[in-house]
């Protein structure tokens, strides 16, 4: 199961990167986890900075590839970044696995929305549909419902 989840996440990140290739703006990662998603997101989004929001604490050396690290409860730290990142992010990865903190993913989705530029793509293992977000099909080889992709309006 873990291998399938990681393969689905990887394919979804790559698909999102392709979909936003023509957009400017940073990528946002919500939740560091074990760091694998950050590493892959940095590879896919290497021409844009990756801003990491994590409840922390973030150990030294664990997230060095992120252009910026913001520690604290994302429900509190996301709103403090609204003005600075208003409608600028091209990609967001909500990295709270369904087996871990699915409720948190649903709570932070509306908080990241003000930071997304029109056409931005959101990737989440948990379904987090919001008004104005268009559900996209999963990447080839990824079972429906394993990971979710949305285009922000």
N, C-alpha and C positions, 0 to 999 in steps of 0.2 A: 504494500500500500504506500509506504513512504517513497519508494522509487517512482511509482506512478504519479504521485503528487508532485514530486520535484520535476519530473519530466513535463508534466502539464504546466507547471509554473514557468519553466524555462521556455517552452513553446509559446506560452501566452505573453511573456515579456518580449520575446523576439517578434511576435505578431504585432504587439503594441508599438514597438520601435519602428517597424515598417510602416504602420499606419500614420505615425506622426513625423515621419522623416522630413516632411516639408515644413513643419512647424518649428518656430523658435521657442525657447523657454526651457527651464530646468525640469528635471524629473523629481518627483517626491516619493520617498519611501516611508511608509508608516509601519513601524515595527521592524527591528533589526533581526530578531530571531537568532539563528546560528551564524548569520552573516553571509550565507550562500546566495540569498536573493540580492543582497547589496552587491556582491561581487559580479553577479551576472548582469544586474541592472547597469552597473558602471561600464561593463563591456558594451552593452547594447546602446547605452546613452553616453558614450565617451565624449561626444562633442557638446554635451550639455552637462551642467553640474547636477549632482544628485544631492538633494537636501533630505536628510534623515531626521525623522521625528520618532523618538523612542522614549518609553517611560523610564528607561535607564535603571541603574547607572550603566553607562557605556564604558567598558574597560578600555584602558589605553591600548592602542594598537588594534582594537577590534573593528573599528569603522574608519580607518585612516583614508579609505578611498572616497568617502563622502566629502563633497565640497563644503558642506556645513552640517553640523550635528546639533540638534535641539533636543535637550533632555527634559523630561517631565511628562506628566499625563497629557497625551495628545488632545484630550477634550479641553484642556486648559491652554496648551501651547499653540495649537492650530489657530484659534482666534487671534492670538497676539501677533500672528504673521499675516493676517488678512490684508492689511493695508500695503505692506511691503511686497507681497507676492500676488496682489490683486490681478486675477485673470491672466497670469503669466505662465503657469506650468503647462507643459505639453503632455506629460505622462504622470500617472500616479499609480503606485503599487500599494495596495492595502494588504500588508503581510501579517495578518492575524489569522492563523489557520483555523479551520472550522472545528478542529479538535481542541483548540486552545481558547481563543477569546472571540467567538463569533459575534457575541453581543457588542463587543467593543468596535468591531468592524462596522456594524450597522450604526453605531453612535458617531463614529468619526467621518463617515461618508458625507453627511451634509456639512461637516466642518471643513472638509477639503474642497468642496464644490466651489466656493468663492475664489479659490486660487487657480482654477483651471481655465485656460483660454478656450474659446470655441473650437471644437474639433479635437480637444485633448482626449486621450484614451485612459481609462481606469481599468486596472486588473485587480481582481479580488478572488480569493478562494471561496469566500462567502458571498451569496447573492445580496447586493446592496442597492437595488434599483431605486432611483430618485426621479422625481419629475424633471423632464428635460434631458435625461440620460437615455440614449438609444442603446438597447441591448444588441451586441454584436455576436455573430456566430463564433464558436470556439475555433482555435486553429486546427488545421488538419491533424488527425491522429489523437485529438483530445476529446474524450467522451463528454457529451453535453452534461453540464452541471458540475464537472470537476473543478473548473475555473471559469470565471465570468469576466467578460470584457464589455465595456460600455464606452460610448462616445458622448462626451459632454456637449451640451447645446450652447 
